[in-house]
Structure formats: structure tokens, C-alpha cells
């Protein structure tokens, strides 16, 4: 992949490092949905997963490489430790991609060498050289990371990077693995690399960092000033521990303050050319999608994409904004794709108007998906006075994320109150076509519904996460429910939206159970065949 040194490459690792957030495990279809949206967003590189880690990760990387990694699309990257089996698995998974990248890594800090790798510096130098060359034998685009670079001896780090570039690395990534450095220190580290690695002009300098001290974005921006040209980040800043540098914050900082950053990239200060390839109008939609699929809600005061990011309650602020938005807003909400909460469609709107508006919002649905989404729209339009763009996005995302409808909810009815025992009755249509009804009591109405559904479906599982989020304000707002359940070592997610939270909760739970049921079918069939 050819790159320009006068712009910033956005490397998105939501599907790899972001998925390491506790409870944020994604299945193959969910990863593919996010990857498609990342391509619309305009990221340069998608790190799709760690192919050697599990068959599921291998399948996800391979499918994303095939579907999203087409000519003209983003490069698709697979992570690999500096070992031959890891690199071979990555190369095989990435084979369908037009622009495949293998990202291999090995630790370089003394604390990691001594306690984790139990290897000498000389051994790490030799492994780096050998494994980067091995990765280069499969693909032209190889990225190398010295893990825990932020705490590595700079002189040794320079040697490792020089060997990696000589062996064929086209990008060298400098990770602040434990989120330890400060902006001044991180900027000095990047500057030292530029000044002390003889062949550094043959590779792109990348940065990766965690937000343990809340400094990841600040560290990255300082790195840009000192020569970094690729930023490794995630949507909503998700990731293990305190998360990663947030893509939306980095991109909008570079967008809003481009006159400040232009000279560091060799541009005239007043240049209006974007510093990244990101379509900023896709930011909000991407944030919502990732939040829905991972079940990780965005805090209201989160920069750029939080619910309060463009809200003003102070009377002084409101007065200023009404007179001129620039008094208290440094960016336009529409620049991230956040449209005004206007009525866009109503219950009398036809299919053509519905389809046209979805295209304007950037959705491309199959005929089957469109038909189903339109029926849901008409149902909600009868219940809500106003249908907004946010409602439409929720309806469509709900439809796109649906698993095969094996068990179907025909009826859900609850009885509850402060002096009564919550009771739920459900009727489900089974995959065989039979209608079964059962009832249960619980600690609350949702618990009762889930227990009743379990009595019908009879698939042991553990509910590990349940979250509810309002799409818009108002008593008739759509409520989005995301749940995760565990069966053995695997996690299955479900998502649904409805004006009735109990109904949404039932559909979300059944979605997850349908995914679980579908996943168990091959094993069940195989077991039955073995007994016959």
C-alpha cells in the first residue's frame, strides 16, 4: 500500500485490540458489519483480528479480507506473534485481500524480556530479523511492533527497528503498551527514532497506545508533531483496561486544528486539505454501531460522540450559541454526521420515500432487509408521533444485525408492580413450526420473560450482560437493548429496538439464543451421526 508522508494514516484496531475489552467479544457476522462501516468511514487499514488465536478469529479475518479487502478498499491486517505458525496463519487468512498486511510483534523492554520471554537482547534481535523476513515472504506490506517500546532502552530499540526495516518492514509501530508515557516523553521517543535509526526513511512510523492515564490521544498528537504518520486507534476508544486512543478524537483534533498541525506535515499553515482520509460524517454512525454491537455504552460526556457533546444547558452558553454557534462550539455537529432531530418520515410515508431516506443516510439494504425494515418502520410510525433519523438508524441497524429467525417470538405478556410478583407469559414458534407457550416468575419483568423463554427453548446459558439505551428523548422513544450470554466458552450477543423495553428485551434475548442454537447445530448433527 503506497502512502503519503504529508498525511496521517488511520489504522483501526477496533476488531482486534478493541475486542479485547471485557465483554466486547464479537462474532464473525458482527465483525463483518463493523468492517464494512469502517470502510465507509475511510480508514486506511483495518486490523481484523489475530488469526492464530482461534478458529473464529481466523474465519473473521478471512471473511473481512474477502468481502471488505477489495481493490480500492482498506488494507486488511492480521496480527501475529514473531513465530512461524502465527505468521503462516495470518498469511493464509489474509490471502483473499487485495492489500494484505501482516503485523508481527515481539517485546523489547527488559522487564518483558526477563519475565515474559526469558530471552536475551541478542535473541530478540535475531528473531526480529528472521520473522519480519518470513512475513515479507508472504506479503509486501509488513508491520513490526516492539512491544512495550515505551519502557524499552532507546539504544536497544533503535537496533531492533533498524533490523526490522532491513528485513522488510514497511511500517514500524511504537506501542505504549501499558499507557505509561506522557506526551513530552512520547514525542521525544519518536524524535529519537527518527534521528537514530539510519534506515527509518524506508518505513512509516506508527504509534499505538493505551489510555491508562488518560493521555493516549495527547501522546499521539505529540507523536504526529515529531514524525509519526500512522495512528492505531479504536472507535469510541474501546480496548483492554482503560482502552485505546479514540479514533474520533484523533481525527477531529486533526480536522479542527489542521492549521496548527499542517506545518508539522510540511504543508502551508492555511491549507484546507484534510489531514486524513476519514469521512467525518460517518463518525457518529460508526460510533453507534460499535456501541450497539459490543454492548459498551458511550458515556454522555464523551468527546465528539457523547450525547452531551453538542448540548448546552447553561443559560449563558445557550444565548451565545443561539446568536452564533462559534461562541461555544468549535465544530459543527453535522461534520460528524449528527443530524438535527427533525421529523423525516411519518406513518403515511411510502416505501419509496423510506428507501430514498435510507440511501441519504448511507444505508444499502437488500430487498429482503428493506422489506423487513419497512414493516418495522410502519409499526413504529403508528406508535410514535415523530420518526427521526436516529430512529431510522436504529431500525435499520436492528434489521442488519438479525440472526436467522429459528425461534420466533409470537407473544410476550407481563404482569408486575410494587405489590405483585413479576410474571411473564411467552409464546414461541420453534424451528419445527410448533407453537409453545410457557410462563415464569422472576425478580423483575425482564427476568421473568427470560426465564419463560428458557423454559421453552431449553438451552442452558448464562446471561452475562444486559444494557438498555434510549435512542431519542421522549416517553415514546425507541429503546435499544443489547445482551450477551455465555454457553461454555463462547459468548453470543443479541440486539433489538422497540418502543416497549420488555418487548425489545425479549427479542434481544431470543436473537442471542438463535445464534447459540445455530452454533450448536453442526455439533448436534455430528454427534447424532456418530451414534447412528
Order of alpha helices (4+ residues) and beta strands (2+ residues): beta-alpha-beta-alpha-beta-alpha-beta-alpha-beta-alpha-beta-alpha-beta-alpha-beta-alpha-alpha-alpha-alpha-alpha-alpha-alpha-beta-beta-beta-alpha-beta-beta-beta-alpha
